[in-house]
């Protein structure tokens, strides 16, 4: 615990130094393209492509036993297809029952409701993603798990993390009215960035966040992160998003653009005309697009949009 606090204090000082000297903490060079794959990952196959940025899982199945090794990550970063920035996916707003930290006693009958032996920070399972449980992410014990996870990512040599379920505060706001859930999430993300960048050799560690673009109203949050990923911006599957929703999100994302932070957009479109329309719309706004399957289990290279 003391070591974590020390790293956070050092990291906060480092972030201030970087912010004053370079105008932004942990800013990432904007990639031309990126690939996003969390299942059935073949690092060698990805390495043969020319994608600039890779978002992948830390492990083939969530366990430590099948994690990708430091040698594999190093080889991917300097692969035959060209140099790559490699980010590890991390969920900070939900616990996943296939991860190395999960204990079966937390939901022994797998009904989606925590058992008596479960930690107090564990909430109910997400009905849309069984096995993914909401967490009270402001709880110190859960945060210790996240920092332990981050230590593993740092040791493996990833260039950064891609933080998911940052929008968990929306779930908890009506359920925990006495907790400043939005501020807690902003602080947690900033602390993750500070902690990682205080690790020797990782001062330029990248921290991307996924969704919750409305948190861009917090200028310190925008400065702390390296970039943002947004899902379902123009399409929800093969259906157009309501224009008002898209326009709202674009206004929030503009704050990241104004701060010089890359905006990655992933839409799960599979019909050829809509894939073309998606790429055209994303490029028109200065975003970096990627169309793939929602299962994120395929190395997708869309015809006419191959990485270069």
N, C-alpha and C positions, 0 to 999 in steps of 0.2 A: 504493500500500500504506500509506504514512504517513497519507494522508488518511482511509483506512478506519479505521485504528487510532485516530486522533484522534476520529473520529465515534463509534466504539464507546465510548471513554473518556467522552466528553461524554454519550452516551446513557445509560451506566450511571449517571452522576450524576443525569441528568434522571429516570430511572426511580425512583431512590431518593427524589428530591424529591417526585415525584407520589405514590409509594406512601405516604410519611409524611403528605402533606397531604390526600390524598383516599382513602386506604385501599386503592387499587388502581391499578396502572399500566395506562394505555391501556384503561380500562374502557369498554365500549360500552353505549349505551342500548338496552334490549331492544326489538327490532322486534316489531310485531304479526304480520308475515308477511315472507316472502322468496322470491325466485326464483333458481334456479340453472340457468344455461344456458351451455354452453361451445362449442357449434357452431351454425351457421346463426343467428347473433345479429343481431337488428335492433334497434338502440338506440332508434329512434323508436317501434317497437311496444311495447317494454318501458316507454318513457317515458309511454305512454298509460295504463298500468296504475297501480294504487294500491299496488303493493308498496313496502314501506318500505326493504328492503335488496335489493341486486342482487349476485349473484356471477356474474362473467362472465370470459371470456378477454380477455387483453391485445390479442389480434390475431384477425382473422378466420381466419387459417391458420397462425399461429405466427411468421410473418415480420415483420420491421420494416416492410416495404413496405405491409403491409395491417393495420398496427396501428390501433387506434381513437385518434383524435386528442384532444388536450386540449380542443378545442372540443366534440367529441362527448361526452366525459365530463362536461364542465361542463354541457352541455345536458341530459344525462340526470339529473344531480344536481338540477336545477331544472326538471324536466319537467312537462308539462301534467297528468299524473296525480298530481302531488304531489312534494314533496322526497324524495330517495332517497340512501341511503348506498350507495356503489358500491365493491365490493371486486374486486381482480384476482386470479384464480386463479394460483397458482404451485406447481409441483412442485419440492420441494427434496430429495426422496429418490430421484428418477429423472430421467434426462436423456431428452428427447423428440426424435426425429430430424426433426421438422418445425419445430423452433424456430430462431430466428435464429442461435444460437450453434453449431449442429451442423455438423460437418465430415464430408463424405461418406467421407473416408479412414478414419474411425473404424470403419466396418463396411461396406466397399465392396461386398461380395457380399450384404449384408443377411441373413446367416444367424443373426443374433442373438448372435454371439460377436465381441467386439472384435478388430480386426485389429492387426497389429504397430504401426501408426501411431497407435493410439488412446492417449489419456492413461491413466496408471496408475490413475486414480480410476474409470474406466469398467468396469462389470461387465456381466453378460449381460442380454439382453433378457427382459422379463417375458413369460412364455408366454401369459398371459391378455390382455396388451395389447401386441402386437407393435409395435416401434418405440419402446417405453419401456424404457430400460436402467437397471438398478440402478446407483447411484453410491456410492462411498465418500465420503459427505457430509462427513466430518471433514477431508478433504483440502483444503488451502488453495487450490489451483487451482480446484477445483469451487466452493468458497465465493466466490471472486472472480467467477465467472460469475453466481452467485446475486445478489451485491451489484450487479453491473452490470445485471442484470435488474431488481432493485429500484429502481435509479436511474431506469430507464425508466418504471417504474410511478409513481414519485414525480413525475417530470417531466410525466406525463400528467394528474396531478391526481386520481388515485384516492384514496378515503378510507382505503384499507387493502388488505391482502392476505389471501388465503385459502390457507393453506399445506397442500399435500397430500403424501402419502407420508411423513408424519411417523413412521409405523410401520415405516419401512425398517430401523430398528435390529433388528427381529425377524428379518429376513432375514439380517443380517450377524452376529448373535450367535454362531451355530454356525460361521460361516465365518471370522470374525476374532476368535478367542477372546482374543487379547492386547490388543484394543482395547476400552475401556469404552464400547461403542456406545450404550447408553442415555444415559449422562451426556453423551456427545458430541452427541446429538440435542437434549437439553434445553438445552445451552449454545448450540447453533447457533440454535435458535428464539429464545432470549433475546437473542442478539447481533443477530439480524435486527431484532427489535423496538427494541433500543437504537439501532442504526444508523439506522433510519428516523426515529425520534423525535428524533434529534439533527440532522436536516435542518431548516434554518430554515423555519418555517411549518408543520411537520408534527409538533409535539409531541404531538398527540392522534391520531396515525396508529394505525389499528386493525390488529391482527394476530390473525386467527382461525386455528385449527388444525383439521384434519380427522382424525377417528379417533384411535387411540392414546390413548384416554381413560384408560388405566391410568397414564399419565404424571402424572396428577393427584396421585400420591403425592409429587411434588416441589412443595412449596408455592410456591417461587420461580418455577417454571414457570407455575403457575396465576395468580399475581399478574402475571406479565409479559404474558400474552396477554389479548386483549379478549373472547374467547369461543371456543366450540368447535362444530364441526359433526360430527355422527355419522351414518354411513350404515348402512342395514340393521339398525336397532335392533329393530324388532318383526317385520319381514318380510324375507325374502330373495327378491326377486321377489314372486310371489304365494303364497309358502309361509311359514308361521309359523316364526320363529326358535325354536330350543330355549329353553325357559323359563329354564334355568340360564344360558345365554349372555346373554339379555336382562337378567336380574336382576343379573348381574355387571357389565354395562356401566352399568346404572342406578346402581349403587353408586359406580362411578368418576365418573360424570357429576355425582353429587350434590356432589362437592367443588367443581366449578365453580359450581353453583347457590349453594352456601353462601358462595362468594366474590363473589356478585353478577354472575357472568358469564353471558351468554345461552347457551343450548344450542339449536342448530339441528339438526333431525333430518330427513334425507332418506331415505325408503324408496321403492323403485322398484316400487310396487304399481300395477296397472292395472285390477284388477277392482273394480267399484263398491262392493260390500259391504266389501271389505277396505280400500279407501281411507277409507271412513267409520270403520271400526274403528281404522285407523292414526291419523287425526286425533283421535279420541276418546281413545285411549291417550296420545298425545303431550301433548295439552292437560291431561290428568289429572296428568301429572308436571311441568307448568309449562314444557314445551318448546315451541319454535316449529317446526311441521311443514311439510313440503312433499313432496308425492307427484308423481313425474314418471317419465319414461322413463330407463333407465340410460344411454342414449347421450347424454343431456343436450343434445339437439339440438332441443328444442321448448319454446316458451313455453307452459307448462301452466298453465291456470286450471281447477281442479277445481270441478265443479258443487257449490254449497253452501258452498264454501270460497274464494270470490273475495276478493282482498285488499281491505281497507277502510282 
